[in-house]
Structures are given as structure tokens and as C-alpha cells.
Amino acid sequence: MSEIDDARVRTVHEGTATAGPVLYWMNRDQRLEDNWALLYAQQRALVSGQPLVIAACADPARFSSNERQMSFMLAGLIHLQKKADTYGIPTYVFPGDTVKRIVQTVRHFAAGTVVTDFSPLRKDRENLARVAEHISIPVYEVDAHNIVPCRTASDKREYGAYTIRPRINRQLGRFLTEFPPLRPHPHRLSETLTAPSAAIVPQTISPLPSGSEAAMAVMQRFMSSGLTRYFEHRNNPVVDAQSGLSPYLHFGQLAAQRVALEAQRVGDRDIKPLEAFLEQLIVRRELSDNFCLHTPEYDSFEGFPSWAQASHLEHRGDPRSYLYSPQQFETADTHDPLWNAAQSLLVSSGRMHGYMRMYWAKKILEWSATPEQALVVAIDLNDRFALDGNDSNGYTGIAWSIGGVHDRPWFERDIFGKVRYMSESGCRRKFDVKAYIASAAVDTAGVA
């Protein structure tokens, strides 16, 4: 296993190794190239002279009724299946319950080893534990999502970017390396082994081109025309200066490590945009995984830092000038045209600029009866409508906005207590609010 750093690999279940195919349970990282988990699975298969099989699950329980996410994922997996055939690696996409399907596949193929990719999210970790309970063979987890493996970067919940940044930077030289290639696999399954793979077709049209090739095209466009503007305009939702890579990174159709390597290659002459972009791509992304891994209650009030919990409790009875129901939030029926524009874009297109998502979540806090209710509403809307929802970045960003996670106490004020406040007037100082609202209206009408 010399091509893959051992720090990326965790033994989930010792089990008893047997002769049989290596099954790669493709979960969070849905790509063939630049995938440490798949590379590790192939190395084990090559050493043992066994076939390699990929299994992925289209489990509605993962998507919070987010049809655009399911459609985007399935479209990408359809492309992946066809390409995997050229490598001699059969790929199966199963509907329904993830645990049941993976266990069935292990038994159907008499697999000798299972390899899967790392996820810090509660449902994924529960599924992994349940699979390990139902099979007797070794199970390995490989962090193919982070550049510095999450468990290696830190073994505890970090206070913020300022504490995890030096830990990551010290280890980037070790882990930010070029990937070895995936090889055509020489060991094929017996003709008598067939699996009842479902012919799954997306029920709706994917909102964006999906798959690794589409992801690479978006990355190249950003590198050629967007990276130089990133430092100056990344917080301006009127200017198209963000990468647009979030959904591709979320589904693992593109490796963050590949993006970082490419950014270093093209951005070395203009250091400020490069540093600002890598801060978000590496430090902030990996901080989100750290938070979710080491905070079981990452999507609840109990996940907030103690100072924020205490501050919210002190201001629980503060009067609210506006109170909106979950339905009013969903339909963008508030008094604030700026917030309504952001919410309408989220529902119609599945996207929201990062700066606006902070404002959006903080206003949900301001217009809800309690921070607990605000958290439920924000997570529900983000997970049901955002193309990059159901993600550690989303849970952490909402926890930052509503609960002060990875932030510090600020000047005390009504409702927010010591949690950082954001206002529409502050947005006006940052960007052209009228232009954003007008643009959102055009985009929303176009989608409709």
C-alpha cells in the first residue's frame, strides 16, 4: 500500500480476511480519478489478485426530500458507471436502504474486503457501523475528501480556523501530493456472478451538468477567469467571483486536492487570490468536517459553544419585531426584499452565495421565537433545497450564523446576545443590494 499514506486509512472492522473481490462502497466521493479510497481498494485487490467492484446507493434517506440533489447525484453516477467499465471495474447503483444493499452486495459477491470513504456525518457513520456489524470481513475507511485527513489534522473539536490552520499547514507538504493513476483492473468477475443492479434513472433533470468531466470544466473556467478576482470580490454576490465548485465537491465528483494542486499551478503569480481561495478550500472545509466529526450534536443547540448557549438563554424572552412560520420562510414571505431574494434563489435554483447564506441564516434567528426553532428551519431549508445541502459545510455554517460556532463573543444586543449580528445596511456597504435583488428576480423568473 506504499502509494497511499497510512494516515488516510482507518480500520473500522478487523474481521477475517477471505479470498474474494474487494468491494469499494462509494459513498461520499463519487469519482474514479483522484480518489484515495478507490486507489486503496484497487491496491488491495491487485495484491490479492482479486476483482474490484464498486457499489453506490441512491438512498432517499440521505437527501431530506432534496430531489435536485438526487437527480444531480444519479446523473453523475450514470457517467461514472460507463467510464468504470473501461477500467474493468463493474459499478452498481442500488436504490433503497444503504445498509441492506451493501450487506446484500457483500454476500452476493462473496467479497473478501470492504473499503469505503470517510464522512463525519451522523447518518453515514451509523450506516458504516451497521454494515460492519452485519459482515465478518475487514472494513476500511479512507479519507478521500480532505487533503489532510480529518482524523490526522486534529483529534478534538477545534475552536476555530485559527487553531486548526497551523495544524493543517504543518502537514500540507506531506499530504498535498499528486495522485497515482487508477489502473485498468486485470482481474475480472466470474461470468456467473451477476448482481441485481437497478436501472435507476433520474426523475428530474439535473440542475447542472453532473459528473467528473463537468466538474473539471467548471474548475478550469474558474482557474482561467475567476481566481484572479476571488480575493477582491468573493463576498460580493453581484459579482461572479466564486468558484461554483461546491456541489461537485459535496458529491466528491471532484477532489479538493486536485483543485488545490491546480490553483497552486495557475495562481502562483498573484498570491492574495490564491491564499484566500485555499483558505476556504482547505482550512474552512476541513474545519467543518472537524466540527461534525467531534460534535455529535452538530445540528442542535447543544452543539453551540457554552458562551453562545448562555447568551441565547439570557435573551430567550427578548421581543421580536417579526415572527415568521416555517411556511412563510420557505415561500420567501417576509418584509425583507433582500432576504426574500436569497430564499427565492435557493428554492428555484438550489444555490445561494456564501455571504448571503450567512445573512439568510442570521435573519432566520432574528425572526424566530427561539434559536432552536431557527436552527431547525435553516437546516431544513438548506437540506431540502440547496444543491450542496446535507453537508458538513452547511451544518457548520448555520451553526456559525446562529450559534457562534468558530466565532467569538461580540457586543451584546437584543435577540442575538453575543452572537455576531448582520444587517441589511451592512450588506449595502458591501455590495449593490438593489442589483442583487433585481438579478435574483430575473434568475428566479428564468427558472420558473
VEXLUMVO-430405 format. One line per field, with one value per residue (C-alpha): x, y, z; residue number from 1. Coordinates in nm, 4 decimals. Example, Ala and Ser with C-alpha at 12.3 -4.5 7.8 and 13.67 -1.06 7.14 Angstrom:
2
east: [1.2300_1.3670]
north: [-0.4500_-0.1060]
up: [0.7800_0.7140]
pos: [1_2]
This chain:
448
east: [0.0000_0.3015_0.1327_-0.1249_-0.0356_-0.1406_-0.2806_-0.5668_-0.6791_-0.8746_-0.9672_-1.3376_-1.3728_-1.0858_-1.2895_-1.1455_-0.9855_-1.1101_-1.0463_-1.2972_-1.3489_-1.2701_-1.5882_-1.5500_-1.8598_-1.8645_-2.0491_-1.9206_-1.6567_-1.8182_-1.5336_-1.2851_-0.9823_-0.8050_-0.9850_-0.7671_-1.0360_-1.0750_-0.6974_-0.6626_-0.9328_-0.7606_-0.4233_-0.5736_-0.7379_-0.4154_-0.2094_-0.4598_-0.5255_-0.8980_-1.1647_-1.2665_-1.6340_-1.7914_-2.1288_-2.3154_-2.6571_-2.9294_-3.0910_-3.3642_-3.2973_-2.9754_-3.1375_-3.4110_-3.6506_-3.3988_-3.4910_-3.2366_-2.9593_-3.0791_-3.1017_-2.7553_-2.6026_-2.7666_-2.6665_-2.3065_-2.3175_-2.4552_-2.1488_-1.9245_-2.0695_-1.9892_-1.6361_-1.5685_-1.6423_-1.3393_-1.1251_-1.2753_-1.4432_-1.8142_-2.0204_-2.3652_-2.6049_-2.8716_-3.1941_-3.3271_-3.1765_-2.7982_-2.7091_-2.9305_-2.7946_-2.4269_-2.4621_-2.6506_-2.3786_-2.1019_-2.2806_-2.3771_-2.0203_-1.8652_-1.6469_-1.3273_-1.2784_-1.4859_-1.3360_-1.5398_-1.4751_-1.4776_-1.7754_-1.8174_-2.1967_-2.4069_-2.6160_-2.3133_-2.1260_-2.4279_-2.4590_-2.0908_-2.1185_-2.4284_-2.2647_-1.9630_-2.1934_-2.3559_-2.0465_-1.7410_-1.4769_-1.2398_-1.3810_-1.1569_-1.2410_-1.0229_-1.0373_-1.0594_-1.2411_-0.9897_-0.6370_-0.5043_-0.7118_-0.9660_-0.8583_-0.4929_-0.5468_-0.6857_-0.8164_-1.0512_-1.3012_-1.1109_-1.2136_-1.1867_-0.9862_-0.7047_-0.6447_-0.6800_-0.4936_-0.1427_-0.2191_-0.3191_-0.0410_0.2240_0.1078_0.0218_0.3646_0.3053_-0.0450_-0.0812_0.0788_-0.0038_-0.2327_-0.1202_-0.3391_-0.6236_-0.5218_-0.7250_-0.8097_-0.6788_-0.8865_-1.2443_-1.5530_-1.6656_-1.9353_-2.1598_-2.1546_-2.4208_-2.5854_-2.9452_-2.8447_-3.1401_-3.1661_-3.2063_-3.2940_-3.3143_-3.6763_-3.5973_-3.3394_-3.0159_-2.9981_-2.6317_-2.4159_-2.3071_-2.0089_-1.6315_-1.5922_-1.8415_-1.6664_-1.3282_-1.4737_-1.6140_-1.2796_-1.0882_-1.3210_-1.2669_-0.8906_-0.8743_-1.1130_-1.2274_-0.9315_-0.7675_-1.0857_-1.1510_-0.9703_-1.1386_-1.4897_-1.5546_-1.8017_-1.9908_-2.2927_-2.3442_-2.0033_-1.9475_-1.6193_-1.6859_-1.5730_-1.9099_-1.7468_-1.9471_-2.1922_-1.9106_-1.7006_-2.0033_-2.0671_-1.6979_-1.7189_-1.4032_-1.1241_-1.0440_-0.6836_-0.6985_-0.8430_-0.5675_-0.2943_-0.4412_-0.4833_-0.1197_-0.0167_-0.2053_-0.2151_0.1473_0.1892_-0.0928_-0.0600_-0.3552_-0.6322_-0.4557_-0.4204_-0.7810_-0.9126_-0.7010_-0.8133_-1.1733_-1.0963_-0.8703_-0.8862_-1.2560_-1.3764_-1.1677_-1.2719_-1.6330_-1.5516_-1.3666_-1.6711_-1.9128_-1.6779_-1.6133_-1.9580_-2.2284_-2.4923_-2.3604_-2.7146_-2.8605_-2.8462_-2.6205_-2.3530_-2.3084_-2.0161_-2.1039_-2.0804_-2.3343_-2.5726_-2.5621_-2.6121_-2.9090_-3.0667_-3.0348_-3.2099_-3.4693_-3.7526_-3.6478_-3.9365_-3.9164_-4.0376_-4.1182_-4.2035_-4.2468_-4.3678_-4.1635_-4.4037_-4.3506_-3.9763_-3.9996_-4.2144_-3.9979_-4.2908_-4.1048_-4.0822_-3.7194_-3.6734_-3.3054_-3.3760_-3.6674_-3.4412_-3.1868_-3.4526_-3.6269_-3.2993_-3.2401_-3.5797_-3.5751_-3.2143_-3.0629_-2.7887_-2.7076_-2.3963_-2.1864_-2.2098_-2.5862_-2.6199_-2.4750_-2.7194_-3.0044_-2.9397_-2.8917_-3.2215_-3.3961_-3.2623_-3.3848_-3.7363_-3.7874_-3.9256_-3.6179_-3.2704_-3.3749_-3.6609_-3.4317_-3.1803_-3.4480_-3.5833_-3.2432_-3.1199_-3.4469_-3.4492_-3.0822_-3.1016_-3.4229_-3.3333_-2.9581_-2.7658_-2.4802_-2.7090_-2.6878_-2.3212_-2.0809_-2.0159_-2.3871_-2.4311_-2.1196_-2.2090_-2.5556_-2.4087_-2.1680_-2.4502_-2.6995_-2.4803_-2.1414_-1.9533_-1.5921_-1.6577_-1.6024_-1.8449_-1.9394_-2.1045_-2.4299_-2.7607_-3.1239_-3.2140_-2.8612_-2.6993_-2.3261_-2.3622_-2.2382_-2.5094_-2.5614_-2.7905_-2.9290_-2.7473_-2.4217_-2.4928_-2.5458_-2.1955_-2.0605_-2.2450_-2.5247_-2.8318_-3.0754_-2.8741_-2.8716_-3.2494_-3.3073_-3.0737_-3.2363_-3.5789_-3.4568_-3.2915_-3.5951_-3.8281_-3.5980_-3.6029_-3.9778]
north: [0.0000_0.2268_0.4824_0.5760_0.7339_0.5061_0.8075_0.8185_0.4675_0.3579_0.0004_0.0012_-0.3731_-0.6213_-0.9136_-1.2236_-1.1736_-1.4190_-1.4747_-1.2730_-0.9455_-0.6141_-0.4076_-0.0310_0.1182_0.4547_0.6929_1.0475_1.0547_0.9685_0.9773_0.7394_0.9645_1.1284_0.9071_0.7755_0.5335_0.3727_0.3637_0.1889_-0.0612_-0.1316_-0.1817_-0.4384_-0.6136_-0.6164_-0.7534_-1.0327_-1.0962_-1.0308_-0.8445_-0.4938_-0.3940_-0.0530_-0.0207_0.3055_0.3590_0.6035_0.6158_0.8816_0.8922_1.0806_1.3677_1.5235_1.5114_1.7129_1.5927_1.8102_1.6508_1.3009_1.3935_1.5513_1.2504_0.9932_1.1799_1.1769_0.8072_0.7170_0.8789_0.7060_0.3606_0.3895_0.5082_0.2425_-0.0262_0.0933_0.0178_-0.3276_-0.2266_-0.3152_-0.0492_-0.0962_0.1737_0.0389_0.2024_0.1958_0.1287_0.1708_-0.0803_-0.3506_-0.3053_-0.3017_-0.6103_-0.7896_-0.6966_-0.8214_-1.1546_-1.1776_-1.1396_-1.3242_-1.0180_-1.0531_-0.6885_-0.3690_-0.0228_0.2951_0.6685_0.8934_1.1019_1.2818_1.2977_1.1057_0.9060_0.7957_0.6919_0.4990_0.3221_0.2281_0.0873_-0.1142_-0.2601_-0.3635_-0.5353_-0.7485_-0.8795_-1.0752_-0.9442_-0.6472_-0.2984_0.0022_0.3716_0.6010_0.9808_1.0749_1.4019_1.6044_1.6937_1.6489_1.3548_1.4765_1.2421_1.3304_1.7058_1.7021_1.4511_1.7022_1.9746_2.2862_2.6299_2.7905_2.8413_2.9995_2.6757_2.4235_2.6305_2.5714_2.2021_2.1699_2.3889_2.1867_1.8734_2.0022_1.9132_1.5527_1.5176_1.7713_1.5458_1.4304_1.1294_0.7992_0.6896_0.4418_0.1396_-0.0836_-0.3723_-0.7067_-0.9372_-0.9712_-1.1120_-1.4596_-1.4596_-1.6450_-1.3553_-1.1062_-0.8556_-0.7358_-0.3771_-0.1453_0.0659_0.3953_0.6970_1.0487_1.1524_1.5172_1.6863_1.7630_2.1404_2.1478_1.9294_1.6471_1.4167_1.4428_1.5824_1.8610_1.9312_1.9611_2.2021_2.4259_2.4159_2.5121_2.8052_2.9329_2.8942_3.0800_3.3659_3.3668_3.3019_3.6397_3.8170_3.5934_3.7932_4.1231_4.0052_3.6726_3.8340_4.0260_3.8236_4.0586_3.9726_3.6197_3.5593_3.2340_2.9015_2.7290_2.4048_2.3467_2.0819_1.8933_1.8921_1.7931_1.4801_1.4098_1.4375_1.6476_1.6125_1.9215_1.8064_1.8264_2.1789_2.2866_2.1468_2.3246_2.6516_2.6401_2.5792_2.8745_3.1141_3.1442_3.4884_3.6502_3.5309_3.7074_3.5420_3.2073_3.2337_3.3490_3.0639_2.7949_2.9228_2.8407_2.5243_2.3671_2.5272_2.6170_2.2977_2.0782_2.2782_2.1884_1.8183_1.8546_2.0150_1.7468_1.4587_1.5760_1.7224_1.4530_1.7244_1.9378_2.0197_2.1127_2.3885_2.1669_2.1907_2.5643_2.6825_2.7367_3.1164_3.1230_2.8850_3.1004_3.4195_3.2765_3.1623_3.5139_3.6633_3.3919_3.6234_3.9240_4.0619_4.0043_4.2711_3.9979_3.6306_3.4036_3.0471_2.7782_2.8074_3.1835_3.1342_2.8693_3.0852_3.3966_3.5787_3.8222_4.2015_4.1983_4.2024_4.1099_3.8010_3.7073_3.7286_3.4921_3.2446_3.2544_3.1751_2.8859_2.7325_2.7921_2.7079_2.5323_2.7886_3.0755_3.2906_3.2190_3.5716_3.5773_3.2409_3.3974_3.6877_3.4484_3.2261_3.5155_3.6701_3.3382_3.3618_3.7201_3.6342_3.3058_3.2592_3.0662_2.9801_2.6129_2.6894_2.8997_2.6167_2.3665_2.5988_2.6918_2.3321_2.2088_2.4709_2.4250_2.0451_2.0345_2.2914_2.3533_2.1513_2.1439_2.0740_1.7779_1.8674_1.9397_2.2856_2.3648_2.2425_2.4277_2.7482_2.7537_2.6782_2.9709_3.2051_3.1103_2.9675_3.1385_2.8198_2.9008_3.2669_3.4794_3.6720_4.0138_4.3213_4.2196_4.3065_4.2012_3.8529_3.7749_3.8205_3.7970_3.6130_3.8185_4.0334_4.1103_4.3750_4.4824_4.8162_4.6247_4.4403_4.7722_4.8751_4.5523_4.5324_4.6730_4.5309_4.6602_4.4953_4.1648_4.1720_4.2578_3.9845_3.7293_3.8224_3.7626_3.4316_3.3110_3.4023_3.2262_2.9054_2.9200]
up: [0.0000_-0.0479_-0.2756_-0.0102_0.3208_0.6052_0.7920_0.5419_0.6340_0.9401_1.0214_1.1031_1.1484_1.1762_1.0509_0.8901_0.5511_0.2886_-0.0786_-0.2753_-0.4597_-0.2964_-0.2706_-0.2796_-0.1186_-0.2938_-0.0658_-0.0316_-0.3027_-0.6330_-0.8827_-1.0393_-1.0736_-0.7785_-0.5274_-0.2444_-0.1279_-0.4703_-0.5156_-0.1812_-0.2766_-0.6069_-0.4397_-0.2031_-0.4988_-0.7014_-0.4138_-0.3546_-0.7240_-0.6847_-0.8836_-0.7793_-0.7583_-0.6910_-0.5183_-0.4616_-0.3078_-0.4066_-0.0647_-0.0298_0.3450_0.2724_0.0867_0.3038_0.0070_-0.1982_-0.5459_-0.7224_-0.5157_-0.6023_-0.9700_-0.9716_-0.7981_-1.0247_-1.3396_-1.2194_-1.1296_-1.4718_-1.6309_-1.3772_-1.4476_-1.8170_-1.7542_-1.4897_-1.7491_-1.9472_-1.6406_-1.5967_-1.2718_-1.2634_-1.0870_-0.9373_-0.8204_-0.5884_-0.4714_-0.1189_0.2211_0.2153_0.4874_0.3438_-0.0091_0.0888_0.3082_0.0288_-0.2202_0.0084_0.0394_-0.3265_-0.4474_-0.1515_-0.1083_0.0919_0.1892_0.2022_0.1532_0.1880_0.2050_0.5095_0.6184_0.9521_0.9278_1.1773_0.9286_0.7288_1.0424_1.1684_0.8336_0.8405_1.1918_1.0993_0.7877_0.9950_1.2451_0.9751_0.7955_0.9083_0.6669_0.7148_0.6601_0.5953_0.5822_0.3699_0.3884_0.0210_0.0871_0.2856_0.1850_0.5373_0.6701_0.9213_1.1990_1.1402_1.1302_1.4841_1.7375_1.9034_1.8221_1.7206_1.8460_1.5049_1.1896_1.3895_1.5833_1.3003_1.0390_1.1798_1.2268_0.8616_0.7249_0.9072_0.7267_0.3793_0.2455_0.3416_0.2008_-0.0827_-0.3422_-0.6922_-0.7228_-0.8724_-1.1637_-1.1407_-1.3471_-1.5750_-1.3451_-1.4713_-1.2505_-1.3674_-1.2002_-1.2961_-1.5617_-1.3198_-1.0743_-1.1594_-0.9302_-0.9404_-1.0096_-1.0565_-1.3683_-1.1869_-1.3951_-1.2500_-1.2044_-1.2727_-1.4922_-1.3105_-1.2456_-1.3516_-1.5741_-1.3440_-1.3187_-1.3043_-1.6547_-1.5837_-1.2536_-1.4252_-1.6804_-1.4053_-1.2265_-1.5389_-1.6077_-1.2555_-1.2780_-1.6080_-1.5305_-1.1681_-0.9417_-1.0014_-0.8864_-0.5886_-0.3187_-0.4024_-0.4907_-0.3136_-0.0683_-0.3360_-0.4555_-0.7502_-0.8968_-1.0245_-0.8404_-0.6569_-0.7958_-0.8457_-0.7308_-0.4148_-0.5477_-0.7217_-0.4055_-0.1987_-0.4055_-0.4438_-0.8206_-0.7908_-0.5341_-0.3289_-0.3542_-0.7342_-0.7107_-0.4705_-0.6948_-0.9967_-0.8049_-0.6994_-1.0582_-1.2074_-0.9125_-0.8074_-0.9672_-0.7704_-0.4153_-0.2477_-0.4505_-0.4185_-0.0405_0.0013_-0.2130_-0.0446_0.2958_0.2012_0.0046_0.2649_0.6105_0.6258_0.4559_0.6812_0.9871_0.9018_0.8892_1.2194_1.3799_1.2629_1.3476_1.7030_1.7746_1.7681_1.8205_1.5314_1.4162_1.7569_2.0177_2.2308_1.9606_2.0194_2.2358_2.6015_2.5799_2.2939_2.4703_2.7840_2.5827_2.3959_2.7218_2.8643_2.5595_2.5083_2.6128_2.4028_2.1953_1.8184_1.5780_1.3262_1.3680_1.0670_1.0338_0.8554_0.5618_0.5378_0.5388_0.2699_0.0414_0.0975_0.2535_0.4810_0.4985_0.3735_-0.0087_0.0245_0.2322_0.0062_-0.2980_-0.1446_-0.0355_-0.3730_-0.5473_-0.3108_-0.3830_-0.7574_-0.8387_-0.5372_-0.4947_-0.2630_-0.2462_0.0627_0.2013_0.1543_0.3275_0.6437_0.6262_0.5445_0.8474_1.0899_0.9874_1.0453_1.4003_1.4356_1.3105_1.5015_1.8517_1.9718_1.8419_1.8421_1.6041_1.3872_1.3648_1.2598_0.9905_0.8475_0.8329_0.6832_0.4067_0.3267_0.3211_0.1162_-0.1482_-0.1713_-0.4259_-0.1739_0.1247_0.3636_0.4056_0.6905_0.5422_0.5632_0.9199_1.0332_0.8512_1.0051_1.3477_1.2978_1.1961_1.4687_1.7435_1.7227_1.6365_1.5386_1.6229_1.9323_2.1555_2.0122_2.1579_2.3226_2.1608_2.1723_2.0440_1.9238_2.2609_2.1949_1.8626_1.5677_1.4058_1.0381_0.8913_0.5582_0.5955_0.6395_0.3164_0.1406_0.2395_0.0896_-0.2404_-0.4576_-0.2825_-0.5460_-0.8220_-0.6318_-0.5794_-0.9444_-1.0630_-0.8331_-0.9711_-1.3265_-1.2367_-1.0443_-1.3282_-1.5738_-1.3718_-1.3316]
pos: [1_2_3_4_5_6_7_8_9_10_11_12_13_14_15_16_17_18_19_20_21_22_23_24_25_26_27_28_29_30_31_32_33_34_35_36_37_38_39_40_41_42_43_44_45_46_47_48_49_50_51_52_53_54_55_56_57_58_59_60_61_62_63_64_65_66_67_68_69_70_71_72_73_74_75_76_77_78_79_80_81_82_83_84_85_86_87_88_89_90_91_92_93_94_95_96_97_98_99_100_101_102_103_104_105_106_107_108_109_110_111_112_113_114_115_116_117_118_119_120_121_122_123_124_125_126_127_128_129_130_131_132_133_134_135_136_137_138_139_140_141_142_143_144_145_146_147_148_149_150_151_152_153_154_155_156_157_158_159_160_161_162_163_164_165_166_167_168_169_170_171_172_173_174_175_176_177_178_179_180_181_182_183_184_185_186_187_188_189_190_191_192_193_194_195_196_197_198_199_200_201_202_203_204_205_206_207_208_209_210_211_212_213_214_215_216_217_218_219_220_221_222_223_224_225_226_227_228_229_230_231_232_233_234_235_236_237_238_239_240_241_242_243_244_245_246_247_248_249_250_251_252_253_254_255_256_257_258_259_260_261_262_263_264_265_266_267_268_269_270_271_272_273_274_275_276_277_278_279_280_281_282_283_284_285_286_287_288_289_290_291_292_293_294_295_296_297_298_299_300_301_302_303_304_305_306_307_308_309_310_311_312_313_314_315_316_317_318_319_320_321_322_323_324_325_326_327_328_329_330_331_332_333_334_335_336_337_338_339_340_341_342_343_344_345_346_347_348_349_350_351_352_353_354_355_356_357_358_359_360_361_362_363_364_365_366_367_368_369_370_371_372_373_374_375_376_377_378_379_380_381_382_383_384_385_386_387_388_389_390_391_392_393_394_395_396_397_398_399_400_401_402_403_404_405_406_407_408_409_410_411_412_413_414_415_416_417_418_419_420_421_422_423_424_425_426_427_428_429_430_431_432_433_434_435_436_437_438_439_440_441_442_443_444_445_446_447_448]
